[in-house]
Amino acid sequence: MGYRVAVIGATGNVGREMLNILEELNFPVDKMHALASRKSRGIEVAWGDRTIKCEDIDTFDFKTVDLVLMSAGGDVSRAWSEKIGKQGPIVIDNSSAFRKDPDVPLIVPEVNPDAIKLVTKKNIVANPNCSTAQLVVALKPLHDAAKIKRAVVSTYQSVSGAGKEGMDELWNQTKAIYGLGDATPKKFPKQIAFNVIPYIGSFLDDGYTDEEAKMWDETHKMLDPDIKLTVTCVRVPVFVGHSESINLEFDRPISPEEARAILRDAPGVQVIDKQEHDGYITPVDAAGEHAVYVSRIRKDHTVENGLNIWVVSDNLRKGAALNAVQIAQLLDETGMLKSATGFRTLTV
């Protein structure tokens, strides 16, 4: 027997990926519900080799499910997650609504699986920001081997991080520019086709954006609050896949060769790092894949104990849907998730 599962935001990019990955990883599902707003009721989404119709979140009885995967934005999460948790199901929330809540575990299973024990406080688990997820997967094994003192991160984030509207804008602007049409920005503050935008989210009083703040807040919560971290987030004209240029300073010398060996043995990481044509990963290579890829591992000669690395991952997968399903697997494996039958099916 499996679990009764609901996916909220099932018509969105991440919601659809959640459904796909639940099927790919053979997560034990006894009954699947696709939920969305009233305007999307009746829309069909793929589930395995069939389709299911979206149900209205406003009229759904959450006592009939064991697990809810939430990917409908912060406002919906704030309105629903705690109410759902009080009715019994565990909610895995993909928004930023509960990431800083001390009573809600923020989890990347390769990094801090023990935090899952905190789920009983509110029946909510937070999924980190897409850029943070791949960052901490790459940093964790290095930090365990040689403590990271400082990290400088510059992101190159794809338009899919802004949802279907972001992807549509890149596509439509590209066509418009080639056809001498109207490329006026609608979703993004400036033209994204053939351009980069050094701004994601909203500006804070100190000049950083809330997207940048999310990355250091979440890294500190999951990995180590003592790491000095500074971030610049940039939107680039790529459909899927976030990239990060990361400069690291350690408390002891660590060579590129040692770093490669550590990362090759790390869960969730694949090292593609050769000084030759095609010896590194790009977003196109990572799209549709589960791994966090690390390339361009090299010494920083300007600081003591410094390294530079290049990290790429599919933001719709490890950055969102895959990590959420891996959290569900962790809940299953640790016995924190209970099925309606009272029996637990271990995920293998």
Protein Blocks (a to p, Z undefined) as FASTA:
>chain_A
ZZddddehklbmklmmmmmmmmmnopacfbdcddddfklgoiacdehjbdcddddfklpc
fklpfbdcddebjklmmmmmmmmmmnopacddfbfklmmpmkbccddfklmmmlmmmmmm
nopacdddfklmmmmmmmmmmmmmoccfbdcddddddfklnojmlmmmmmmmmmmmmnop
afbdfkbmbdfehpacdbehjadfkopafklmmmmmmmmmmmommbccdddddddddfbd
cddddddddfbdcdfklmmmmmmmpghiacddddbehiaccfklmgopabdcdehiacdf
kbghiacddddddfklmmmmmmmmmmmmmmmmnopaccfkopacddZZ
